[in-house]
Amino acid sequence: MVAAMGLSACGGGGGGDDASKTVRVTLANHVWTENVKQALPAFEKQTGLKVEITQLGEDQLSDQYNVKLNAGSSDIDVMMYRPLQEGKLFAKNKYLADLSEQVKSQAFDFGDFQAGPVEATAYEGKPVGVPIITEQEVLYYRKDLLAKAGLSAPPKTLDELKAAAAKVKEADPSVAGFVARTGKSAAVTQFSSFLYSFGGDFVDGGGKAAVNSEAAKQAYAYYGGLIKDSGPANVSTDMGWPEAMAIFTQGKAAFYTEANSLYKNATDPAKSKISGKVGFAPFPAGPGGSKPYNIPSWALGINSASENTGNAWKFIEWATSKEQTLAQQKSGVPGARTSVWDNPEGTSTFPKDLAEAIAASTKAGVGHDRPLVVKVAEAREIVGQPLVDAITGKDAATAADTANAAFQKFLDDEAK
């Protein structure tokens, strides 16, 4: 099947009798996509529409969007995209249609979607996407190592995490007290929750670079120091999640902060040596409280050049409905609807402590895990450098000052 994506600024534009009965939807390789494909026959029977799906890997997907959307092609109606990676670029270039009228449908109940993900799929205050897959940062931990170190419960604050990690490593130097991503770019997303919990952010309320605020300097020093002092021996500074997860699942670390969406890597006996010993807890609170990210990793939007926007919206309305979100979540795909998280059936397939950690994360969660800019990759390289410096023992405050100057120049250049 083939998929296309398109969004229109008008409520039902292109949805009349002359509209194509074929909706072309472009989707990424993902469990969510596989679930949708299985459910499609019922939707097609109910609506009389034909859905053609084009399914691509992330890199292929980006390449196709870059070519087709830039050319103003109308052969994509609905598109699955990453709001925090390319959402601002797409919206700024007017590739995504304004969905303000569509989401007003009472039956759709847009107010049911969590605030963080909704904020991340808006542009200049208007919805241009509907979140379909969410992620929150939680604390993974080893129940047995905590008990061995005399700790009765997982840490509730960052101060407690630091003390507990040091205690575990002191008890057994062959086991790291803490592990996390260390790569300059890869670590930025997971560092973000530390930054917010110290009371900081990548930019301030006026849109100026803020990675050298006092809160940011403390966060950089904390994250780098925790890995330097309690992390794996001879830790590299280029670890992404696969490397950090491997250390944790091989039984070589007590604590690990990571996206909840990766939890099965730790609990699946086929992938993890410690599958039965893993616990989950909410992100520990810092001076600014517990402020993990709560983000949409993927969303659906409509190609503004689509000539079939009415039927494109029908697909999105169905694919993001309460019923479909519940079905997706039961298969392990975290959704953005509050009602589904409040429904015991919606959390029935998640470990109980993980479901509780996610529930806590969605309440105070921040809707972005990286700078909200057009050139995301470049920005991550800049704001990630102080992390590497702190991990390698350099002065975090000085590194933050240097990064802030570079980031402000980046922001100024992007605003031109």
N, C-alpha and C positions, 0 to 999 in steps of 0.2 A: 504494500500500500504506500501511498505518498502523502506527505503532510505539508500544509501551508499555514502561514499565520498572518492575520491582519487585524488592525484596530481602526475604528472610525470615530470621528468626532461627533457624529450624530447618533441618536438613540437607536434607530433601526435601519439606518442607511444600508441599501443593498440587500435588504431582506424581503423585498416584495416578491410578487409572483414571478417576475422575470429573473430573480436571483438564481444563481446556480444551486442545484440541489447537492452538489459535491463540495464539501468543505475540505480544504487542503491544509493539513496540520503538520508542522515540523516539530519533532520532539527529540530529546536527547536520549541516549542509552541510559536507562535508569529503571529501577524496580517500579517506580510510579508509572512509567510508560507501558511496561509489560502488563500491569494491572488494568490500565485503561483499555489496552487492546483486547483483553479478555472480556471486558464489560461492554465494548462497543456495539455488538449485535443488538442488544436491548435498546440502546439509544437510537440506532439506525431504524429499528422497527417502529419505535415510538414516534419518531419525527419524520420518517420518510426521507431522511437525508442520507447521503453516502459520505463517509469520512475516509479520505485518503491520507495515510500517514507516511511521512518520510522520517526515518529514524537514523540519527547520526551520532558519532562520538563527539565529545566536546569540541575538539579542535576542528573537525570537519564542519560542525554546526556553526562555529564562529566564522569559518571561511565562507560558508554558503551565505550567511547573513551579510557579511561584509560586501560580498559581490551583489547579491540580489536586492538588498534593501537600499544600498547606495545607488543602484540603477533604477530605483523606483518600480521594481517588478511587482506585478499584481498576482503572481502565481503562488504566493504564500498568503493564507488567510489568518491562521492562528499560529503563534510561535511560542515555544518554550524557551525562556531566556533566564540569565542570571542577573537579578536586579542589582546586586552590589558589584558586579564585575563589569557589566556592559549596559546596565539600565540607564545611567545618566547620559552616556554617549548616544544610545538609541533615542532617548526622549529629546535630547538637545537637537538631534538631527531630524526630529519629527518622523521617525520610523514607527513610533508607537501611537496608536490612536487614543484620544481622550475618552475614557470610559465613564465619565461623570454621570451621564444619563442612564447608561445600562445598569450601573450598580444601585440605582435608586429602587429597583424592583423589590417590593415588600417580601415576596416569596424568596428572593435570593438572600436577603438578610445580611447585607454587607457589614452591618454593625457587629455581627458575630465573629468577624475576623479580628485577631489580636492586633493591638496598636502598633507594636514594633514592625511586624511584617507589612502592615498597611502603609506605614510611613515610608518604608523602603521601596515600595512599589508605586509611589506617587512622584510627580515631578511638578514643581511650582504649585504645589497644593492640590493637584488634580490626579486622580487615579489613572495610571496608564497600564496597570497590570493587576492580576489577582494572584496572590501567593498560593503556591500549591505544596511546597515542601519546606519545612522549617528546621532550623538547627539552633540548639542552645549549648553553651559551654557548661560542662558539669565536672565534678571531681570524681575521677575513678580512683579506687583505693583497694589495697589488699587487706581483707579482714584478718587474716592470720598474722600478718606482720604487725598490725596494730595491737592485737592481743599479746603478741610476743614482746612488744615494747611497753606493755602495760597501759595502753591507751584504750579507754572504754568506748569511745565514740569518735567518728571522723571529725576533723577540725571544722569549726564553724566560722573562724576568722582567719585572715591571712597571717596574723601573728601566730596563731595556733598551728597553722600549716607549717610555717617555718620551724617552729620548735619541734613539732612531731617528725618532720623530715630529718632534722638533725639527730633526733633521738634514735630513729631507725638506723641511720647510717652509722651512728656510733656503736649501736648494738651489733651490727654486722657490716663491716666496711665493704664487703663484696656486693652488697645490695644498696642501690641508690635510694636516698630518701624521696627524691622527686625526679621526674623526667617530663619533658615537654619539647615542643618543636624549638629548634635553635637556628634554623636557616633564616637569613636576613629577611627574605620576603615571606616564606612559609609561616614564620612565627608571628607575623603581625596580627593575623586574625585571632589567634588564641591569646596573644598579649593584650588585645583590646579589652577583654573583661577585667584584667588587672588594672589597666589604665582607668577604666570607668569606675572601678571599685575604690581607686585612690582619689576619685573626684575629678579626673581629667577627661580629655577627649583629644582627638587629632586636630580639630579646629575649635576656636572659641565661638561665642554667640554672634560675633561680628564677622565671622568667616575668615579670621586671621589664623595663621599657624599657631598651634598651642602645644607643640611637643617639647617645649622647654619650660612649661609652667611648673610650679613647684610640685604639683600633683604628678605630672608626667615624669619629672626627674626621679621622684620617689618610686614610681612604678617601674621605670627602667632599672633602677638600682636594685629593687626588690627581685624582679624576675631574673635578671642576670646573676644576682648574688645567690639566689636559691639554687640555680643550676650549677653555678661555680662551686658553691660550698657543699651542697647536698645531692648534686646530680651524679650521673655515671662517671667513673674514672676516665680521664682522657677524652672527655666528651667533645665531639666535633661540633662545628658551628654551621653545619649544612643539613641538619635533620629536618625532614618534613614529617607528616604524620605516620607514614609507613615505618620509618626508622624508630621513631619514638614509641609507637605502638608495639613494635617488635621487642624492644627492651622491656616494656611492661609485661607483655604476654609470655615472655621467656622467664618471668619471675625475677627480673633484675631491678625492680623499682617498687616502692610502696605507694607513691602518689603520682597521679598523672592528670593534668587538666586537658580536656579535649572535647570536641564536638560529640554530642550524644548520639548523632547519626551513625557513628562508627562503633557503637557499643558491642555489636555482635562479634567483632574481631576479638574482643576480650572474653566473651562468655561462651563462644562456640568451642566445644572440646576439640574439634578438628583444627582449629586455628590457634588455640591458647592452652598453654601448659597449666594455667591457673584458673581455668574456666569456672570452677566451683568456689573460688575464693575471692571473687571480685564484688566489691560493693560500690554504690554510687551515692553521691551526696550533692547538695546544692553548692554552687560556687561560693567559696568562703568570703565573708565580708571584709572589706578594707575600711579605711577612714571614711569613705563615701558610701558605705553600705555594701550589700551584695548586688553588683550590677553586671551580671553576665550579658553577653549579647543574646538577642532572640531575633534571629534573622530569617528571611526567606532565601534559601539557597537557589530556589527556582520559582518562576512564576509563568503565567500564561498572559500573553498580550495579543492584540490584533494589529496586523500590519496596516498602517494608515493608507497604503496604496491598494488595499484589498477592495474588490468590487462586490464582495459577498459578506459584508460586515454583520448583517442581521443574523445570518446563519452561523457565522463565526462566533458570535456572542452566544447563540444557543448551545454550541459545543462547550464553550467555557463555563456557561451557567450550569450545565450538567456535570462537567468534569470536576467542578469545584463546589458542588452541592454538598449539603450535610450528609446525604446518603453515601456519595462517592468518597468524601473525606473520611467518613467512618470506616468504610471498606478498606481504603488505603492504609489508614492508621492501624487497623487490625493486622495488616500484613507487615507492619513494622516501619511504615513511612509516616513520620510525624507531620501532621497538618497544622493549619493556622486557625482553625475554627475553635473558639472557646467552648461551644456547646459539646463538641466531640471530646475534648479533654475532660469536661465535667461529667461525661457519660462513662460509667464504669466499664462499659463494653469497649470504649475507645482506648482504654489503657490496659485491657485484659491480657494483651500479649507482651507487654513490657514488664521487666522486673519491677516489683513493687517500689523499691527504693529509687529506681531510675524514674519511674512515673512521678513520684513525689518531688524529685529534684527538678524535673522538667516543669512541673506545675509551679514550683517556686520561681523558676527562671522566667517564666512567661509573665509573671506579675510585675517585676521591676526591670525586665529585660530591655536592652538598648537595641534599636533597629538596624544597626550597622556594625560590622566587625572589621572595617578598614576605612580609609578616607573615602568620602563620597565625592569622587572626582571623575573626570572623563578618562584620563590616562592612569588607570588604577595600578598597573604593574610598575610604572615608574615611581608612583607615590609610595608604594610598599617598599621599594628598594631604599628610598630616602628615610622613611620613618622607622625602618627595621634596622638600620645601621647601629643606633645606640644599644640595641639588644645584643648584637654581636660584640660590641665594645665592652658592655657590662659583663657578659659571660666570660670574656677573655681577661677580665681584671682591670680594664681601663676605667677612667672616671666617667660615670654615667652622666653626670651633670654637664661636663664639658662636651661630651658626645651629643647630648640633647640640644645644647646651644648651637652646635655646628649643624645638626640636622634641621633645626627649626629655621635657620637662615636659608638653607637649601630648599626647604619645603615652602617657605613663604615666597621665594622666587618662583618655584614651580606653580604655586597658586596664582601669582600675579601673571605669569606667562599664559596660564590656561584661561584667565579671565579676559585676555586681550581679544 
